[in-house]
Every structure is written in structure tokens, then in C-alpha cells.
Amino acid sequence: MTSSDSQPRVLVTGSAGFIGFHLVRVLLRDGYRVHGYDGMTEYYDRTLKERRHEILLGHDGFSATEGLLEDADRLWQVVDDFRPEVIVHLAGQAGVRYSLEDPRSYVTGNVVGTFNLMEAARKIEVRHLLMASSSSVYGANESMPFRETDKADEPLTIYAATKKATESMGHAYAHLWNMPTTMFRFFTVYGSWGRPDLAFFKFTEAILEGRPIDIYNHGEMYRDFTFVGDLAQGIRLLIDAVPERPDSSADIAEGDSLSHVAPFRIVNIGNSEKVRLLDFIDALEDSLGVKAQRRYLGMQKGDVPATWANADLLKRLTGYAPKTDIRDGLQEFVAWYRDYYGT
């Protein structure tokens, strides 16, 4: 796992995942040397993960190791061998719904796994550690659009609670070891090579198979739908926005989530627009050329009626703002889906 001095090295955990795959492609495009670390778990179709890695391994700049975050020794061996300058941590147990069925997997995968990664990052004194959080940490907060400086102390699921825990741990490590750390909060991500457990993917599968789709809260749901390509570009640009410990609180600009005691920052990555779920389904139907059979249901346990990002801080730090329209993004996804599954 060596690379030339001219190629900056980035370790990406979760490289065979939905977002990790797209991020690695962006990094390779920009000349980075990337090593992936992925557990290839059975949470969803392993074949899809293997196919993503197969595509990435076609690039000279990419190599990968299969391993779990909970395996601290294996993770450390990879980090010590590769010696990345930057680590982007995307791996972990995903899925809000599944956290109701198997909460323990979230504690081990997200909390213990993230701790192991931070320990490895500390030992090599990584230049910048970037870690995935989630808009779910805003929980019961009803003040929208969500800002990074808003209170986020009322998680509604174990998934959200573990993501909030990793933010707290990240801040502690940034303070104790002066380790520049950026947490980015995702909103509702969609696009090609997506996860089969996500709503847009399940909707597409059901519509094409002539099965009804479940629409919760009778469709009165709003989400900040973010195209995966926009998300990957936002993460890529945040790599260069390395947080620095301020001399005092007075040095922190208004609206900046930078900690006053650590080189630590939280950044939203979203489209900065709330879209009604029914409008999203309409756009998906248009892209498919098929009408859905709709089954309207009540609110699911742990769910929230709306999420909506204020992404001004991302724009201030990087000059970039995700803006892909849902119709364009869904057309790209549907084209990929039809090609991949031969429908």
C-alpha cells in the first residue's frame, strides 16, 4: 500500500457503500491515492457492494481491504501501512428503520467502530479527519432550516443517538489531541448505485414490479433530497477546509460551528430545499413512465415529518452549494437502475 509522494493519500472507510463509492470516484478524478476499508456486511445485497469495489479497483490509484471497524487490530494495520494524510469515515451501521430491530449493531458498528478509527487517526497524527454524521441528530428540533449551531440533544432513534455520540467523541479527540476534525451531516441522499433499503430505491423496485408503495404520514412528509454526486463533491471540498483551533470565541464568525476549544467543526451538506414527499414520488413516476399504486399509512415510530438543511456554512467554507434538481437526479438514478437490473 505505497504511493508516490505527489499523490496525497486518503483512507475512505465504507468505500464499497453508496456514498463511499461516489466519493472515491471523485477523489480518484482529482488525483488522490485512495485506500478503501469496508466490512462488506450482509445488511443489504453484498453483490452490489462487490460490484462497486470492482469498478473502483479498475483504477490504478485505488486499493482496498475488507475488514470490520470493530476489528481494531486489522484497522490499525491498514492505517499504519497506508499512512493516510486524510481519513474520511463513512462506514458504520446505516438505516433508521433497522435500528428499531437491531439497536446493538449500531452501538458496536458506529460507536465502537468510530472509536477504533479515531484511535488510529490519533496515532498517525492525521492532517484532517472527516466523519459522517446525519441530519437525524436534529431529532425533535422543529426549528427549520436546521443550522449546525442549533440544539441537537433530542435524538429519536438509536441510530441518531449513535451519530450524536460520534460527534461528541470527535470533539473530545479534537480537543485532547489537537486533531483537525470535521463532522458532516447528511440529509436524504439519493442517486445511482444507491442502497436497496432506501425509500427511493424501494419505491422504484415496487413501481416497476406493480406492487404498491407505502407512503407514511399520508404523504405529508418533507425531505431535503440531496443528489449523491453533490454530496460527494461537498465532502471532497471539505477535505481542504481544515479547521483550526481559534485563539478565542471572538475569532469564530457568526454561524460557524467551529468549536472554541478544538479544531472541530460540524457542517451540513444538503440541497437547502425541502421537498414534499408526494412531489418526489410524482417526479419518480415521470422518470419511470409508470404510475405508482399508493398505500397511505400513518407516521412510523422514530420518524420526523420534515428535514431541511441550512447549508450556508458549506458554501462559506468551500464556495460550493448542492443544487441538483430532483427531476434531473431521479432521471440519472432511473437510467442506472434500468441498466443495472435490466428492466
C-alpha positions in Angstrom: 0.0 0.0 0.0 2.6 2.5 -1.1 2.0 5.6 -3.2 4.1 8.3 -4.8 4.9 11.5 -2.9 3.0 13.5 -5.5 -0.3 11.7 -4.7 -2.0 12.8 -1.4 -3.3 9.7 0.4 -6.8 9.3 1.6 -8.3 6.4 3.6 -12.0 6.0 3.0 -14.0 3.7 5.3 -17.2 2.4 3.7 -15.7 2.6 0.3 -18.0 -0.1 -1.1 -21.0 1.7 0.2 -23.4 4.0 -1.7 -21.7 7.3 -0.7 -18.2 5.9 -0.3 -18.2 4.6 -3.9 -19.2 8.0 -5.3 -16.7 9.9 -3.1 -13.8 7.6 -4.1 -14.6 8.2 -7.8 -14.4 12.0 -7.1 -11.1 11.6 -5.2 -9.6 9.5 -8.0 -10.7 12.1 -10.5 -8.8 14.7 -8.6 -5.6 12.7 -8.4 -5.7 11.3 -4.9 -4.3 7.9 -3.9 -7.2 6.1 -2.1 -7.3 3.0 0.1 -10.8 1.7 0.9 -11.8 -0.2 4.1 -15.1 -1.9 4.1 -16.7 -4.7 6.1 -18.9 -6.0 3.2 -21.6 -6.8 5.7 -24.9 -8.5 4.8 -27.1 -5.6 5.8 -28.0 -5.4 2.1 -27.0 -7.0 -1.2 -23.3 -7.8 -0.9 -23.1 -8.3 -4.7 -23.9 -4.6 -5.2 -21.0 -3.7 -2.8 -18.6 -6.1 -4.6 -19.6 -4.6 -8.0 -18.8 -1.1 -6.7 -15.4 -2.2 -5.5 -14.7 -4.0 -8.7 -15.3 -0.8 -10.6 -13.0 1.2 -8.3 -10.3 -1.4 -8.4 -10.1 -0.8 -12.1 -8.3 2.5 -11.2 -4.5 2.4 -10.5 -5.0 4.9 -7.6 -7.3 2.6 -5.6 -6.7 -0.3 -3.3 -8.9 -1.9 -0.7 -9.1 -4.1 2.4 -12.1 -6.0 3.6 -12.5 -5.6 7.4 -14.8 -4.5 10.1 -14.4 -1.3 12.1 -14.8 -3.4 15.3 -11.6 -5.3 14.4 -9.2 -2.7 15.9 -6.0 -4.6 15.1 -6.9 -5.1 11.4 -8.0 -1.4 11.1 -4.8 -0.2 12.7 -2.6 -2.4 10.5 -4.2 -0.8 7.4 -3.9 2.7 8.7 -0.3 2.2 9.8 0.7 0.6 6.5 -1.0 3.2 4.2 -0.3 6.3 6.4 -3.1 8.5 5.0 -2.9 12.2 5.3 -6.7 12.4 5.4 -9.3 9.9 6.6 -12.9 10.1 5.5 -15.0 7.9 7.8 -18.2 6.8 6.1 -18.6 3.2 7.4 -20.9 2.1 10.0 -24.4 0.6 10.5 -26.8 2.6 8.5 -30.6 2.7 8.4 -33.0 4.4 10.7 -35.7 1.7 10.5 -33.3 -1.2 11.1 -32.1 0.5 14.4 -35.5 -0.4 15.8 -34.8 -4.1 15.1 -31.1 -4.5 16.0 -30.0 -1.5 18.1 -26.9 -3.3 19.4 -25.4 -3.4 15.9 -25.4 0.4 15.9 -23.6 0.7 19.2 -20.8 -1.7 18.0 -20.6 -0.5 14.4 -21.0 3.2 14.9 -19.7 3.9 18.4 -17.0 1.3 19.0 -16.0 1.3 15.3 -15.6 5.1 15.3 -13.6 5.0 18.5 -11.2 2.5 16.9 -10.8 4.7 13.8 -10.2 7.8 15.9 -7.5 6.0 17.9 -5.8 5.0 14.7 -6.0 8.6 13.3 -4.6 9.9 16.6 -1.6 7.6 16.4 -0.5 8.7 12.9 -1.4 12.4 13.6 -3.6 12.6 10.5 -3.8 16.0 8.9 -7.6 16.0 8.7 -10.2 13.5 9.9 -13.7 13.8 8.3 -16.6 11.7 9.7 -20.1 11.2 8.6 -23.0 12.2 10.9 -26.6 12.6 9.9 -29.5 15.0 9.9 -31.2 12.6 12.2 -29.2 14.1 15.1 -31.5 17.1 14.9 -34.2 14.8 16.3 -37.1 16.6 17.9 -35.8 20.1 16.8 -38.6 21.8 15.0 -36.7 25.0 14.0 -36.0 24.8 10.3 -34.0 25.0 8.2 -31.6 23.1 10.5 -28.4 25.0 11.3 -25.2 23.4 12.6 -25.4 25.7 15.7 -28.9 24.5 16.6 -29.5 22.3 19.6 -29.3 18.6 18.7 -29.8 16.9 22.1 -33.1 15.1 21.5 -32.4 12.1 19.2 -35.5 10.0 18.3 -33.7 6.7 17.4 -30.7 4.7 18.4 -29.2 5.4 15.0 -29.5 9.1 15.7 -28.1 8.7 19.2 -25.0 6.8 17.9 -24.4 9.5 15.4 -24.6 12.2 18.0 -22.3 10.1 20.2 -19.7 10.1 17.4 -19.9 13.8 17.1 -19.2 14.2 20.9 -16.3 11.7 20.7 -14.9 13.5 17.7 -14.9 16.8 19.6 -13.2 15.3 22.6 -10.4 13.8 20.5 -10.0 17.1 18.5 -9.6 18.9 21.8 -7.3 16.4 23.6 -5.0 15.7 20.6 -5.4 18.8 18.5 -6.7 16.6 15.7 -8.5 18.7 13.0 -11.9 17.1 12.7 -14.9 17.8 10.5 -18.3 16.1 11.0 -20.7 16.4 8.1 -24.4 15.9 8.5 -26.1 14.2 5.5 -29.7 14.7 4.6 -31.8 12.5 2.4 -29.4 11.2 -0.2 -30.4 9.6 -3.5 -28.8 8.6 -6.8 -27.2 5.8 -8.8 -25.7 2.8 -7.1 -28.0 3.5 -4.1 -28.8 1.4 -1.1 -31.8 -1.0 -1.7 -33.2 -0.2 1.8 -33.6 3.5 1.0 -37.1 4.7 0.1 -36.4 5.9 -3.4 -34.9 2.6 -4.3 -37.7 0.6 -2.8 -40.3 2.8 -4.5 -38.6 2.2 -7.9 -38.5 -1.6 -7.4 -42.1 -1.8 -6.3 -43.5 0.5 -9.0 -41.7 -1.5 -11.8 -43.0 -4.7 -10.3 -46.5 -3.5 -10.0 -46.6 -3.5 -6.2 -48.0 -0.7 -4.0 -45.6 1.7 -2.3 -46.0 2.6 1.4 -46.3 6.4 1.9 -46.1 7.3 5.6 -47.8 10.2 7.3 -50.2 10.1 4.4 -47.6 11.8 2.2 -47.3 14.9 4.5 -43.5 14.4 4.7 -40.8 16.9 3.6 -37.2 16.0 3.0 -34.1 17.8 1.8 -33.3 15.4 -1.0 -29.6 15.6 -1.9 -28.1 14.1 -5.0 -25.2 11.7 -4.2 -22.9 13.4 -6.7 -23.4 16.7 -5.0 -22.8 15.2 -1.6 -19.5 13.6 -2.8 -18.3 16.9 -4.2 -19.2 18.6 -0.9 -17.1 16.1 1.1 -14.2 16.4 -1.4 -14.1 20.2 -1.0 -14.3 20.0 2.8 -11.1 18.0 2.8 -9.3 21.3 2.1 -11.3 23.2 4.7 -9.2 22.1 7.6 -10.5 23.5 10.9 -8.1 25.3 13.2 -8.4 25.9 17.0 -9.4 29.5 17.4 -7.5 31.8 19.8 -10.8 32.8 21.4 -14.5 32.7 20.8 -14.4 36.2 19.4 -12.5 34.8 16.4 -15.4 32.5 15.4 -17.6 34.0 12.7 -21.3 34.2 13.3 -23.0 31.0 12.1 -19.8 29.0 12.2 -20.0 25.8 14.2 -16.2 25.8 14.9 -15.5 24.8 18.5 -13.9 27.5 20.7 -11.7 24.8 22.3 -10.8 22.5 19.5 -10.1 22.3 15.7 -13.5 20.8 15.3 -16.5 21.8 13.1 -19.9 20.4 12.0 -21.1 21.1 8.5 -24.5 20.4 6.9 -24.4 19.0 3.3 -27.9 19.4 1.8 -29.8 20.9 -1.1 -31.2 23.7 1.2 -34.7 23.0 -0.1 -37.5 21.0 1.5 -39.4 18.9 -1.0 -42.8 17.3 -0.3 -42.6 13.5 -0.5 -45.6 13.4 -2.8 -43.8 15.7 -5.3 -40.7 13.5 -5.1 -42.9 10.5 -6.0 -44.5 12.4 -8.8 -41.0 13.1 -10.2 -40.1 9.4 -9.9 -43.2 8.3 -11.7 -42.4 10.7 -14.5 -38.8 9.4 -14.8 -40.1 5.8 -14.8 -43.1 6.5 -17.1 -45.2 4.4 -14.7 -47.8 5.4 -12.1 -47.4 4.0 -8.6 -50.0 2.2 -6.6 -50.1 4.2 -3.4 -50.8 2.9 0.1 -51.1 5.7 2.6 -50.1 5.0 6.2 -49.6 6.8 9.4 -46.2 8.0 10.8 -43.6 5.5 11.6 -42.1 5.2 15.1 -39.0 7.4 15.4 -39.7 9.3 12.1 -40.0 13.1 11.7 -42.3 15.0 9.4 -39.6 17.2 7.9 -35.9 17.8 7.5 -34.4 20.8 5.8 -30.8 22.0 5.7 -29.3 25.4 6.0 -26.0 24.8 4.0 -24.7 28.3 4.2 -21.6 27.2 6.1 -20.7 24.7 3.4 -20.9 27.5 0.8 -18.8 29.8 3.0 -16.1 27.2 3.6 -15.9 25.7 0.0 -17.8 28.1 -2.3 -20.0 25.1 -3.2 -23.7 24.6 -2.9 -25.5 21.4 -3.9 -28.3 22.3 -6.4 -29.2 19.2 -8.5 -32.9 19.3 -9.1 -34.8 16.1 -8.1 -36.1 15.6 -11.6 -32.6 15.6 -13.0 -31.2 13.4 -10.2 -34.0 10.9 -10.5 -33.6 10.6 -14.2 -30.0 9.7 -13.6 -30.9 7.1 -11.0 -33.7 5.5 -13.1 -31.3 5.2 -16.1 -28.8 3.5 -13.9 -31.4 1.2 -12.3 -32.8 0.1 -15.6 -29.3 -0.6 -16.9 -28.1 -2.4 -13.8 -31.2 -4.6 -13.3 -32.1 -5.0 -17.0 -35.6 -3.7 -16.6 
